[in-house]
Amino acid sequence: MADLVKELISGVVDSVLKEILKKTTGRATTKRKKRKTRSASTTAAARKPASTARKTAATTRKPARKQVSKRRTAAGRSRQRRS
């Protein structure tokens, strides 16, 4: 009788462990990287001679584009649901 109970309990524990471990396998967390700051001596402004540092009409920058929210793809939504 004790053998039967022990076998039943070990079977339940095994199945629960398999269920828990099944969800976590194959999913590696991404590592966030900090943005590296450059020293002042290596930046483009430091390398330019004083005469070419002023802007001309050709080198003026366009204003940044307005940001538009993008809809998630089906795969992206599925991936979000799983996590």
PDB file of N, CA, C and O in Angstrom:
ATOM      1  N   MET A   1       0.824  -1.205   0.000  1.00  0.00           N
ATOM      2  CA  MET A   1       0.000   0.000   0.000  1.00  0.00           C
ATOM      3  C   MET A   1       0.871   1.275   0.000  1.00  0.00           C
ATOM      4  O   MET A   1       0.607   2.230  -0.730  1.00  0.00           O
ATOM      5  N   ALA A   2       1.919   1.250   0.847  1.00  0.00           N
ATOM      6  CA  ALA A   2       2.823   2.404   0.920  1.00  0.00           C
ATOM      7  C   ALA A   2       3.541   2.597  -0.411  1.00  0.00           C
ATOM      8  O   ALA A   2       3.780   3.727  -0.836  1.00  0.00           O
ATOM      9  N   ASP A   3       3.881   1.492  -1.066  1.00  0.00           N
ATOM     10  CA  ASP A   3       4.532   1.551  -2.383  1.00  0.00           C
ATOM     11  C   ASP A   3       3.624   2.232  -3.408  1.00  0.00           C
ATOM     12  O   ASP A   3       4.074   3.041  -4.220  1.00  0.00           O
ATOM     13  N   LEU A   4       2.369   1.893  -3.354  1.00  0.00           N
ATOM     14  CA  LEU A   4       1.405   2.460  -4.295  1.00  0.00           C
ATOM     15  C   LEU A   4       1.279   3.971  -4.108  1.00  0.00           C
ATOM     16  O   LEU A   4       1.253   4.714  -5.089  1.00  0.00           O
ATOM     17  N   VAL A   5       1.200   4.427  -2.869  1.00  0.00           N
ATOM     18  CA  VAL A   5       1.085   5.854  -2.566  1.00  0.00           C
ATOM     19  C   VAL A   5       2.356   6.579  -2.991  1.00  0.00           C
ATOM     20  O   VAL A   5       2.305   7.656  -3.586  1.00  0.00           O
ATOM     21  N   LYS A   6       3.511   5.964  -2.672  1.00  0.00           N
ATOM     22  CA  LYS A   6       4.788   6.573  -3.034  1.00  0.00           C
ATOM     23  C   LYS A   6       4.917   6.705  -4.543  1.00  0.00           C
ATOM     24  O   LYS A   6       5.384   7.731  -5.037  1.00  0.00           O
ATOM     25  N   GLU A   7       4.510   5.686  -5.275  1.00  0.00           N
ATOM     26  CA  GLU A   7       4.571   5.702  -6.743  1.00  0.00           C
ATOM     27  C   GLU A   7       3.628   6.775  -7.309  1.00  0.00           C
ATOM     28  O   GLU A   7       3.977   7.483  -8.254  1.00  0.00           O
ATOM     29  N   LEU A   8       2.453   6.881  -6.730  1.00  0.00           N
ATOM     30  CA  LEU A   8       1.478   7.877  -7.179  1.00  0.00           C
ATOM     31  C   LEU A   8       2.002   9.298  -6.959  1.00  0.00           C
ATOM     32  O   LEU A   8       1.895  10.151  -7.840  1.00  0.00           O
ATOM     33  N   ILE A   9       2.566   9.541  -5.783  1.00  0.00           N
ATOM     34  CA  ILE A   9       3.093  10.871  -5.459  1.00  0.00           C
ATOM     35  C   ILE A   9       4.278  11.217  -6.359  1.00  0.00           C
ATOM     36  O   ILE A   9       4.365  12.340  -6.857  1.00  0.00           O
ATOM     37  N   SER A  10       5.185  10.273  -6.571  1.00  0.00           N
ATOM     38  CA  SER A  10       6.354  10.543  -7.418  1.00  0.00           C
ATOM     39  C   SER A  10       5.926  10.800  -8.862  1.00  0.00           C
ATOM     40  O   SER A  10       6.536  11.616  -9.551  1.00  0.00           O
ATOM     41  N   GLY A  11       4.899  10.121  -9.317  1.00  0.00           N
ATOM     42  CA  GLY A  11       4.373  10.358 -10.664  1.00  0.00           C
ATOM     43  C   GLY A  11       3.801  11.752 -10.816  1.00  0.00           C
ATOM     44  O   GLY A  11       4.024  12.410 -11.833  1.00  0.00           O
ATOM     45  N   VAL A  12       3.069  12.206  -9.820  1.00  0.00           N
ATOM     46  CA  VAL A  12       2.477  13.544  -9.845  1.00  0.00           C
ATOM     47  C   VAL A  12       3.581  14.607  -9.800  1.00  0.00           C
ATOM     48  O   VAL A  12       3.540  15.582 -10.549  1.00  0.00           O
ATOM     49  N   VAL A  13       4.554  14.413  -8.926  1.00  0.00           N
ATOM     50  CA  VAL A  13       5.660  15.367  -8.806  1.00  0.00           C
ATOM     51  C   VAL A  13       6.436  15.448 -10.119  1.00  0.00           C
ATOM     52  O   VAL A  13       6.777  16.540 -10.574  1.00  0.00           O
ATOM     53  N   ASP A  14       6.714  14.294 -10.729  1.00  0.00           N
ATOM     54  CA  ASP A  14       7.428  14.271 -12.012  1.00  0.00           C
ATOM     55  C   ASP A  14       6.669  15.026 -13.092  1.00  0.00           C
ATOM     56  O   ASP A  14       7.263  15.808 -13.834  1.00  0.00           O
ATOM     57  N   SER A  15       5.368  14.804 -13.188  1.00  0.00           N
ATOM     58  CA  SER A  15       4.573  15.465 -14.229  1.00  0.00           C
ATOM     59  C   SER A  15       4.507  16.976 -14.003  1.00  0.00           C
ATOM     60  O   SER A  15       4.539  17.749 -14.960  1.00  0.00           O
ATOM     61  N   VAL A  16       4.415  17.398 -12.734  1.00  0.00           N
ATOM     62  CA  VAL A  16       4.383  18.833 -12.422  1.00  0.00           C
ATOM     63  C   VAL A  16       5.722  19.483 -12.774  1.00  0.00           C
ATOM     64  O   VAL A  16       5.756  20.572 -13.348  1.00  0.00           O
ATOM     65  N   LEU A  17       6.821  18.813 -12.430  1.00  0.00           N
ATOM     66  CA  LEU A  17       8.143  19.343 -12.764  1.00  0.00           C
ATOM     67  C   LEU A  17       8.330  19.456 -14.272  1.00  0.00           C
ATOM     68  O   LEU A  17       8.877  20.444 -14.761  1.00  0.00           O
ATOM     69  N   LYS A  18       7.879  18.448 -15.003  1.00  0.00           N
ATOM     70  CA  LYS A  18       7.983  18.492 -16.468  1.00  0.00           C
ATOM     71  C   LYS A  18       7.199  19.675 -17.025  1.00  0.00           C
ATOM     72  O   LYS A  18       7.661  20.361 -17.936  1.00  0.00           O
ATOM     73  N   GLU A  19       6.016  19.909 -16.475  1.00  0.00           N
ATOM     74  CA  GLU A  19       5.161  21.008 -16.928  1.00  0.00           C
ATOM     75  C   GLU A  19       5.818  22.365 -16.673  1.00  0.00           C
ATOM     76  O   GLU A  19       5.779  23.261 -17.517  1.00  0.00           O
ATOM     77  N   ILE A  20       6.415  22.493 -15.504  1.00  0.00           N
ATOM     78  CA  ILE A  20       7.071  23.765 -15.151  1.00  0.00           C
ATOM     79  C   ILE A  20       8.293  23.986 -16.032  1.00  0.00           C
ATOM     80  O   ILE A  20       8.484  25.081 -16.561  1.00  0.00           O
ATOM     81  N   LEU A  21       9.116  22.967 -16.194  1.00  0.00           N
ATOM     82  CA  LEU A  21      10.358  23.098 -16.956  1.00  0.00           C
ATOM     83  C   LEU A  21      10.106  23.258 -18.449  1.00  0.00           C
ATOM     84  O   LEU A  21      10.911  23.865 -19.155  1.00  0.00           O
ATOM     85  N   LYS A  22       9.000  22.719 -18.928  1.00  0.00           N
ATOM     86  CA  LYS A  22       8.687  22.802 -20.353  1.00  0.00           C
ATOM     87  C   LYS A  22       8.517  24.249 -20.803  1.00  0.00           C
ATOM     88  O   LYS A  22       8.902  24.592 -21.921  1.00  0.00           O
ATOM     89  N   LYS A  23       7.951  25.097 -19.960  1.00  0.00           N
ATOM     90  CA  LYS A  23       7.665  26.483 -20.330  1.00  0.00           C
ATOM     91  C   LYS A  23       8.919  27.363 -20.342  1.00  0.00           C
ATOM     92  O   LYS A  23       8.965  28.368 -21.051  1.00  0.00           O
ATOM     93  N   THR A  24       9.921  26.993 -19.570  1.00  0.00           N
ATOM     94  CA  THR A  24      11.083  27.861 -19.443  1.00  0.00           C
ATOM     95  C   THR A  24      12.221  27.493 -20.376  1.00  0.00           C
ATOM     96  O   THR A  24      13.149  28.288 -20.524  1.00  0.00           O
ATOM     97  N   THR A  25      12.201  26.341 -21.007  1.00  0.00           N
ATOM     98  CA  THR A  25      13.335  25.936 -21.841  1.00  0.00           C
ATOM     99  C   THR A  25      13.330  26.673 -23.168  1.00  0.00           C
ATOM    100  O   THR A  25      12.269  26.994 -23.703  1.00  0.00           O
ATOM    101  N   GLY A  26      14.500  26.937 -23.692  1.00  0.00           N
ATOM    102  CA  GLY A  26      14.645  27.535 -25.006  1.00  0.00           C
ATOM    103  C   GLY A  26      14.379  29.020 -25.058  1.00  0.00           C
ATOM    104  O   GLY A  26      14.253  29.582 -26.146  1.00  0.00           O
ATOM    105  N   ARG A  27      14.289  29.672 -23.917  1.00  0.00           N
ATOM    106  CA  ARG A  27      14.015  31.107 -23.901  1.00  0.00           C
ATOM    107  C   ARG A  27      15.156  31.806 -23.178  1.00  0.00           C
ATOM    108  O   ARG A  27      15.191  31.840 -21.948  1.00  0.00           O
ATOM    109  N   ALA A  28      16.085  32.362 -23.938  1.00  0.00           N
ATOM    110  CA  ALA A  28      17.218  33.057 -23.336  1.00  0.00           C
ATOM    111  C   ALA A  28      16.859  34.527 -23.158  1.00  0.00           C
ATOM    112  O   ALA A  28      16.308  35.156 -24.062  1.00  0.00           O
ATOM    113  N   THR A  29      17.171  35.061 -22.002  1.00  0.00           N
ATOM    114  CA  THR A  29      16.864  36.464 -21.769  1.00  0.00           C
ATOM    115  C   THR A  29      17.896  37.318 -22.496  1.00  0.00           C
ATOM    116  O   THR A  29      19.066  36.949 -22.593  1.00  0.00           O
ATOM    117  N   THR A  30      17.453  38.452 -23.001  1.00  0.00           N
ATOM    118  CA  THR A  30      18.366  39.332 -23.710  1.00  0.00           C
ATOM    119  C   THR A  30      19.083  40.210 -22.697  1.00  0.00           C
ATOM    120  O   THR A  30      18.506  40.639 -21.697  1.00  0.00           O
ATOM    121  N   LYS A  31      20.340  40.463 -22.978  1.00  0.00           N
ATOM    122  CA  LYS A  31      21.118  41.296 -22.069  1.00  0.00           C
ATOM    123  C   LYS A  31      21.060  42.731 -22.553  1.00  0.00           C
ATOM    124  O   LYS A  31      21.303  43.007 -23.728  1.00  0.00           O
ATOM    125  N   ARG A  32      20.743  43.629 -21.664  1.00  0.00           N
ATOM    126  CA  ARG A  32      20.705  45.034 -22.025  1.00  0.00           C
ATOM    127  C   ARG A  32      22.121  45.588 -21.981  1.00  0.00           C
ATOM    128  O   ARG A  32      22.885  45.321 -21.054  1.00  0.00           O
ATOM    129  N   LYS A  33      22.448  46.362 -22.999  1.00  0.00           N
ATOM    130  CA  LYS A  33      23.790  46.933 -23.053  1.00  0.00           C
ATOM    131  C   LYS A  33      23.722  48.421 -22.757  1.00  0.00           C
ATOM    132  O   LYS A  33      22.832  49.123 -23.237  1.00  0.00           O
ATOM    133  N   LYS A  34      24.663  48.887 -21.971  1.00  0.00           N
ATOM    134  CA  LYS A  34      24.721  50.314 -21.683  1.00  0.00           C
ATOM    135  C   LYS A  34      25.373  51.022 -22.850  1.00  0.00           C
ATOM    136  O   LYS A  34      26.265  50.477 -23.500  1.00  0.00           O
ATOM    137  N   ARG A  35      24.929  52.226 -23.113  1.00  0.00           N
ATOM    138  CA  ARG A  35      25.484  53.011 -24.204  1.00  0.00           C
ATOM    139  C   ARG A  35      26.856  53.534 -23.789  1.00  0.00           C
ATOM    140  O   ARG A  35      27.018  54.107 -22.711  1.00  0.00           O
ATOM    141  N   LYS A  36      27.829  53.331 -24.652  1.00  0.00           N
ATOM    142  CA  LYS A  36      29.182  53.775 -24.333  1.00  0.00           C
ATOM    143  C   LYS A  36      29.327  55.257 -24.645  1.00  0.00           C
ATOM    144  O   LYS A  36      28.876  55.731 -25.688  1.00  0.00           O
ATOM    145  N   THR A  37      29.951  55.972 -23.745  1.00  0.00           N
ATOM    146  CA  THR A  37      30.189  57.394 -23.977  1.00  0.00           C
ATOM    147  C   THR A  37      31.604  57.555 -24.515  1.00  0.00           C
ATOM    148  O   THR A  37      32.542  56.912 -24.044  1.00  0.00           O
ATOM    149  N   ARG A  38      31.738  58.425 -25.508  1.00  0.00           N
ATOM    150  CA  ARG A  38      33.054  58.665 -26.087  1.00  0.00           C
ATOM    151  C   ARG A  38      33.711  59.855 -25.408  1.00  0.00           C
ATOM    152  O   ARG A  38      33.042  60.802 -24.995  1.00  0.00           O
ATOM    153  N   SER A  39      35.006  59.790 -25.302  1.00  0.00           N
ATOM    154  CA  SER A  39      35.719  60.915 -24.703  1.00  0.00           C
ATOM    155  C   SER A  39      35.679  62.098 -25.676  1.00  0.00           C
ATOM    156  O   SER A  39      35.490  61.907 -26.878  1.00  0.00           O
ATOM    157  N   ALA A  40      35.854  63.291 -25.171  1.00  0.00           N
ATOM    158  CA  ALA A  40      35.744  64.509 -25.975  1.00  0.00           C
ATOM    159  C   ALA A  40      36.803  64.561 -27.073  1.00  0.00           C
ATOM    160  O   ALA A  40      36.583  65.187 -28.110  1.00  0.00           O
ATOM    161  N   SER A  41      37.935  63.923 -26.863  1.00  0.00           N
ATOM    162  CA  SER A  41      39.021  63.992 -27.860  1.00  0.00           C
ATOM    163  C   SER A  41      38.726  63.155 -29.101  1.00  0.00           C
ATOM    164  O   SER A  41      39.333  63.391 -30.146  1.00  0.00           O
ATOM    165  N   THR A  42      37.817  62.187 -29.023  1.00  0.00           N
ATOM    166  CA  THR A  42      37.545  61.329 -30.177  1.00  0.00           C
ATOM    167  C   THR A  42      36.291  61.718 -30.948  1.00  0.00           C
ATOM    168  O   THR A  42      35.993  61.103 -31.971  1.00  0.00           O
ATOM    169  N   THR A  43      35.560  62.706 -30.494  1.00  0.00           N
ATOM    170  CA  THR A  43      34.336  63.097 -31.194  1.00  0.00           C
ATOM    171  C   THR A  43      34.656  63.872 -32.470  1.00  0.00           C
ATOM    172  O   THR A  43      35.760  64.393 -32.628  1.00  0.00           O
ATOM    173  N   ALA A  44      33.693  63.944 -33.370  1.00  0.00           N
ATOM    174  CA  ALA A  44      33.895  64.607 -34.666  1.00  0.00           C
ATOM    175  C   ALA A  44      34.163  66.094 -34.499  1.00  0.00           C
ATOM    176  O   ALA A  44      34.956  66.667 -35.247  1.00  0.00           O
ATOM    177  N   ALA A  45      33.522  66.718 -33.541  1.00  0.00           N
ATOM    178  CA  ALA A  45      33.702  68.157 -33.334  1.00  0.00           C
ATOM    179  C   ALA A  45      35.129  68.472 -32.895  1.00  0.00           C
ATOM    180  O   ALA A  45      35.669  69.523 -33.239  1.00  0.00           O
ATOM    181  N   ALA A  46      35.732  67.573 -32.145  1.00  0.00           N
ATOM    182  CA  ALA A  46      37.090  67.807 -31.662  1.00  0.00           C
ATOM    183  C   ALA A  46      38.108  67.642 -32.792  1.00  0.00           C
ATOM    184  O   ALA A  46      39.160  68.281 -32.776  1.00  0.00           O
ATOM    185  N   ARG A  47      37.803  66.794 -33.763  1.00  0.00           N
ATOM    186  CA  ARG A  47      38.739  66.531 -34.854  1.00  0.00           C
ATOM    187  C   ARG A  47      38.715  67.609 -35.933  1.00  0.00           C
ATOM    188  O   ARG A  47      39.694  67.777 -36.660  1.00  0.00           O
ATOM    189  N   LYS A  48      37.599  68.348 -36.046  1.00  0.00           N
ATOM    190  CA  LYS A  48      37.468  69.360 -37.104  1.00  0.00           C
ATOM    191  C   LYS A  48      38.321  70.582 -36.799  1.00  0.00           C
ATOM    192  O   LYS A  48      38.369  71.029 -35.653  1.00  0.00           O
ATOM    193  N   PRO A  49      38.993  71.127 -37.803  1.00  0.00           N
ATOM    194  CA  PRO A  49      39.692  72.398 -37.585  1.00  0.00           C
ATOM    195  C   PRO A  49      38.663  73.518 -37.408  1.00  0.00           C
ATOM    196  O   PRO A  49      37.512  73.364 -37.815  1.00  0.00           O
ATOM    197  N   ALA A  50      39.056  74.618 -36.818  1.00  0.00           N
ATOM    198  CA  ALA A  50      38.141  75.716 -36.483  1.00  0.00           C
ATOM    199  C   ALA A  50      37.483  76.327 -37.718  1.00  0.00           C
ATOM    200  O   ALA A  50      36.340  76.777 -37.638  1.00  0.00           O
ATOM    201  N   SER A  51      38.178  76.353 -38.857  1.00  0.00           N
ATOM    202  CA  SER A  51      37.627  77.007 -40.048  1.00  0.00           C
ATOM    203  C   SER A  51      36.473  76.222 -40.668  1.00  0.00           C
ATOM    204  O   SER A  51      35.557  76.824 -41.229  1.00  0.00           O
ATOM    205  N   THR A  52      36.498  74.900 -40.580  1.00  0.00           N
ATOM    206  CA  THR A  52      35.424  74.104 -41.188  1.00  0.00           C
ATOM    207  C   THR A  52      34.328  73.765 -40.190  1.00  0.00           C
ATOM    208  O   THR A  52      33.371  73.076 -40.543  1.00  0.00           O
ATOM    209  N   ALA A  53      34.443  74.225 -38.973  1.00  0.00           N
ATOM    210  CA  ALA A  53      33.464  73.884 -37.941  1.00  0.00           C
ATOM    211  C   ALA A  53      32.121  74.564 -38.168  1.00  0.00           C
ATOM    212  O   ALA A  53      31.091  74.031 -37.756  1.00  0.00           O
ATOM    213  N   ARG A  54      32.104  75.738 -38.818  1.00  0.00           N
ATOM    214  CA  ARG A  54      30.826  76.419 -39.017  1.00  0.00           C
ATOM    215  C   ARG A  54      30.016  75.713 -40.113  1.00  0.00           C
ATOM    216  O   ARG A  54      30.575  75.128 -41.041  1.00  0.00           O
ATOM    217  N   LYS A  55      28.718  75.781 -39.985  1.00  0.00           N
ATOM    218  CA  LYS A  55      27.837  75.060 -40.912  1.00  0.00           C
ATOM    219  C   LYS A  55      27.620  75.844 -42.190  1.00  0.00           C
ATOM    220  O   LYS A  55      27.539  77.073 -42.182  1.00  0.00           O
ATOM    221  N   THR A  56      27.527  75.109 -43.290  1.00  0.00           N
ATOM    222  CA  THR A  56      27.170  75.726 -44.566  1.00  0.00           C
ATOM    223  C   THR A  56      25.764  75.273 -44.911  1.00  0.00           C
ATOM    224  O   THR A  56      25.185  74.461 -44.190  1.00  0.00           O
ATOM    225  N   ALA A  57      25.210  75.778 -45.987  1.00  0.00           N
ATOM    226  CA  ALA A  57      23.843  75.418 -46.383  1.00  0.00           C
ATOM    227  C   ALA A  57      23.731  73.933 -46.707  1.00  0.00           C
ATOM    228  O   ALA A  57      22.687  73.326 -46.469  1.00  0.00           O
ATOM    229  N   ALA A  58      24.787  73.346 -47.244  1.00  0.00           N
ATOM    230  CA  ALA A  58      24.742  71.934 -47.636  1.00  0.00           C
ATOM    231  C   ALA A  58      24.776  70.996 -46.436  1.00  0.00           C
ATOM    232  O   ALA A  58      24.266  69.878 -46.514  1.00  0.00           O
ATOM    233  N   THR A  59      25.365  71.431 -45.336  1.00  0.00           N
ATOM    234  CA  THR A  59      25.519  70.524 -44.196  1.00  0.00           C
ATOM    235  C   THR A  59      24.457  70.695 -43.125  1.00  0.00           C
ATOM    236  O   THR A  59      24.531  70.030 -42.092  1.00  0.00           O
ATOM    237  N   THR A  60      23.462  71.571 -43.333  1.00  0.00           N
ATOM    238  CA  THR A  60      22.414  71.706 -42.316  1.00  0.00           C
ATOM    239  C   THR A  60      21.567  70.448 -42.320  1.00  0.00           C
ATOM    240  O   THR A  60      21.292  69.873 -43.373  1.00  0.00           O
ATOM    241  N   ARG A  61      21.159  70.027 -41.136  1.00  0.00           N
ATOM    242  CA  ARG A  61      20.432  68.764 -41.008  1.00  0.00           C
ATOM    243  C   ARG A  61      18.931  68.962 -41.147  1.00  0.00           C
ATOM    244  O   ARG A  61      18.390  70.004 -40.777  1.00  0.00           O
ATOM    245  N   LYS A  62      18.273  67.951 -41.683  1.00  0.00           N
ATOM    246  CA  LYS A  62      16.812  67.980 -41.790  1.00  0.00           C
ATOM    247  C   LYS A  62      16.226  67.703 -40.406  1.00  0.00           C
ATOM    248  O   LYS A  62      16.855  67.020 -39.598  1.00  0.00           O
ATOM    249  N   PRO A  63      15.033  68.222 -40.122  1.00  0.00           N
ATOM    250  CA  PRO A  63      14.428  67.905 -38.826  1.00  0.00           C
ATOM    251  C   PRO A  63      14.048  66.421 -38.764  1.00  0.00           C
ATOM    252  O   PRO A  63      13.771  65.797 -39.789  1.00  0.00           O
ATOM    253  N   ALA A  64      14.040  65.881 -37.574  1.00  0.00           N
ATOM    254  CA  ALA A  64      13.744  64.461 -37.404  1.00  0.00           C
ATOM    255  C   ALA A  64      12.315  64.171 -37.820  1.00  0.00           C
ATOM    256  O   ALA A  64      11.431  65.014 -37.672  1.00  0.00           O
ATOM    257  N   ARG A  65      12.095  62.973 -38.342  1.00  0.00           N
ATOM    258  CA  ARG A  65      10.743  62.572 -38.742  1.00  0.00           C
ATOM    259  C   ARG A  65       9.875  62.331 -37.528  1.00  0.00           C
ATOM    260  O   ARG A  65      10.363  61.917 -36.476  1.00  0.00           O
ATOM    261  N   LYS A  66       8.598  62.588 -37.672  1.00  0.00           N
ATOM    262  CA  LYS A  66       7.663  62.362 -36.580  1.00  0.00           C
ATOM    263  C   LYS A  66       7.564  60.860 -36.333  1.00  0.00           C
ATOM    264  O   LYS A  66       7.474  60.076 -37.278  1.00  0.00           O
ATOM    265  N   GLN A  67       7.582  60.463 -35.078  1.00  0.00           N
ATOM    266  CA  GLN A  67       7.522  59.039 -34.761  1.00  0.00           C
ATOM    267  C   GLN A  67       6.102  58.527 -34.906  1.00  0.00           C
ATOM    268  O   GLN A  67       5.145  59.174 -34.479  1.00  0.00           O
ATOM    269  N   VAL A  68       5.978  57.361 -35.512  1.00  0.00           N
ATOM    270  CA  VAL A  68       4.674  56.748 -35.737  1.00  0.00           C
ATOM    271  C   VAL A  68       4.657  55.408 -35.024  1.00  0.00           C
ATOM    272  O   VAL A  68       5.600  54.628 -35.153  1.00  0.00           O
ATOM    273  N   SER A  69       3.598  55.131 -34.274  1.00  0.00           N
ATOM    274  CA  SER A  69       3.538  53.847 -33.573  1.00  0.00           C
ATOM    275  C   SER A  69       3.257  52.749 -34.591  1.00  0.00           C
ATOM    276  O   SER A  69       2.416  52.900 -35.478  1.00  0.00           O
ATOM    277  N   LYS A  70       3.967  51.659 -34.449  1.00  0.00           N
ATOM    278  CA  LYS A  70       3.815  50.545 -35.392  1.00  0.00           C
ATOM    279  C   LYS A  70       3.012  49.429 -34.742  1.00  0.00           C
ATOM    280  O   LYS A  70       3.221  49.103 -33.573  1.00  0.00           O
ATOM    281  N   ARG A  71       2.096  48.847 -35.501  1.00  0.00           N
ATOM    282  CA  ARG A  71       1.286  47.749 -34.991  1.00  0.00           C
ATOM    283  C   ARG A  71       2.145  46.495 -34.892  1.00  0.00           C
ATOM    284  O   ARG A  71       2.986  46.236 -35.754  1.00  0.00           O
ATOM    285  N   ARG A  72       1.926  45.717 -33.831  1.00  0.00           N
ATOM    286  CA  ARG A  72       2.680  44.481 -33.664  1.00  0.00           C
ATOM    287  C   ARG A  72       2.294  43.463 -34.733  1.00  0.00           C
ATOM    288  O   ARG A  72       1.149  43.424 -35.184  1.00  0.00           O
ATOM    289  N   THR A  73       3.250  42.652 -35.127  1.00  0.00           N
ATOM    290  CA  THR A  73       2.958  41.578 -36.071  1.00  0.00           C
ATOM    291  C   THR A  73       2.299  40.435 -35.303  1.00  0.00           C
ATOM    292  O   THR A  73       2.312  40.416 -34.072  1.00  0.00           O
ATOM    293  N   ALA A  74       1.728  39.493 -36.032  1.00  0.00           N
ATOM    294  CA  ALA A  74       1.080  38.349 -35.392  1.00  0.00           C
ATOM    295  C   ALA A  74       2.090  37.562 -34.569  1.00  0.00           C
ATOM    296  O   ALA A  74       1.776  37.086 -33.478  1.00  0.00           O
ATOM    297  N   ALA A  75       3.306  37.427 -35.096  1.00  0.00           N
ATOM    298  CA  ALA A  75       4.350  36.689 -34.373  1.00  0.00           C
ATOM    299  C   ALA A  75       4.734  37.431 -33.098  1.00  0.00           C
ATOM    300  O   ALA A  75       4.980  36.812 -32.062  1.00  0.00           O
ATOM    301  N   GLY A  76       4.784  38.754 -33.178  1.00  0.00           N
ATOM    302  CA  GLY A  76       5.127  39.546 -32.001  1.00  0.00           C
ATOM    303  C   GLY A  76       4.072  39.436 -30.915  1.00  0.00           C
ATOM    304  O   GLY A  76       4.397  39.353 -29.730  1.00  0.00           O
ATOM    305  N   ARG A  77       2.802  39.435 -31.320  1.00  0.00           N
ATOM    306  CA  ARG A  77       1.723  39.294 -30.332  1.00  0.00           C
ATOM    307  C   ARG A  77       1.759  37.919 -29.683  1.00  0.00           C
ATOM    308  O   ARG A  77       1.537  37.779 -28.480  1.00  0.00           O
ATOM    309  N   SER A  78       2.043  36.904 -30.499  1.00  0.00           N
ATOM    310  CA  SER A  78       2.115  35.545 -29.976  1.00  0.00           C
ATOM    311  C   SER A  78       3.248  35.417 -28.977  1.00  0.00           C
ATOM    312  O   SER A  78       3.099  34.790 -27.928  1.00  0.00           O
ATOM    313  N   ARG A  79       4.389  36.020 -29.313  1.00  0.00           N
ATOM    314  CA  ARG A  79       5.545  35.959 -28.431  1.00  0.00           C
ATOM    315  C   ARG A  79       5.258  36.682 -27.115  1.00  0.00           C
ATOM    316  O   ARG A  79       5.709  36.254 -26.052  1.00  0.00           O
ATOM    317  N   GLN A  80       4.508  37.777 -27.195  1.00  0.00           N
ATOM    318  CA  GLN A  80       4.169  38.539 -25.994  1.00  0.00           C
ATOM    319  C   GLN A  80       3.218  37.734 -25.109  1.00  0.00           C
ATOM    320  O   GLN A  80       3.326  37.763 -23.883  1.00  0.00           O
ATOM    321  N   ARG A  81       2.287  37.016 -25.742  1.00  0.00           N
ATOM    322  CA  ARG A  81       1.320  36.211 -24.990  1.00  0.00           C
ATOM    323  C   ARG A  81       2.007  35.092 -24.215  1.00  0.00           C
ATOM    324  O   ARG A  81       1.622  34.768 -23.092  1.00  0.00           O
ATOM    325  N   ARG A  82       3.051  34.494 -24.847  1.00  0.00           N
ATOM    326  CA  ARG A  82       3.739  33.369 -24.220  1.00  0.00           C
ATOM    327  C   ARG A  82       4.558  33.784 -23.008  1.00  0.00           C
ATOM    328  O   ARG A  82       4.714  32.998 -22.073  1.00  0.00           O
ATOM    329  N   SER A  83       5.077  34.991 -23.007  1.00  0.00           N
ATOM    330  CA  SER A  83       5.950  35.401 -21.894  1.00  0.00           C
ATOM    331  C   SER A  83       5.166  35.852 -20.693  1.00  0.00           C
ATOM    332  O   SER A  83       5.753  36.226 -19.678  1.00  0.00           O
TER     333      SER A  83
END
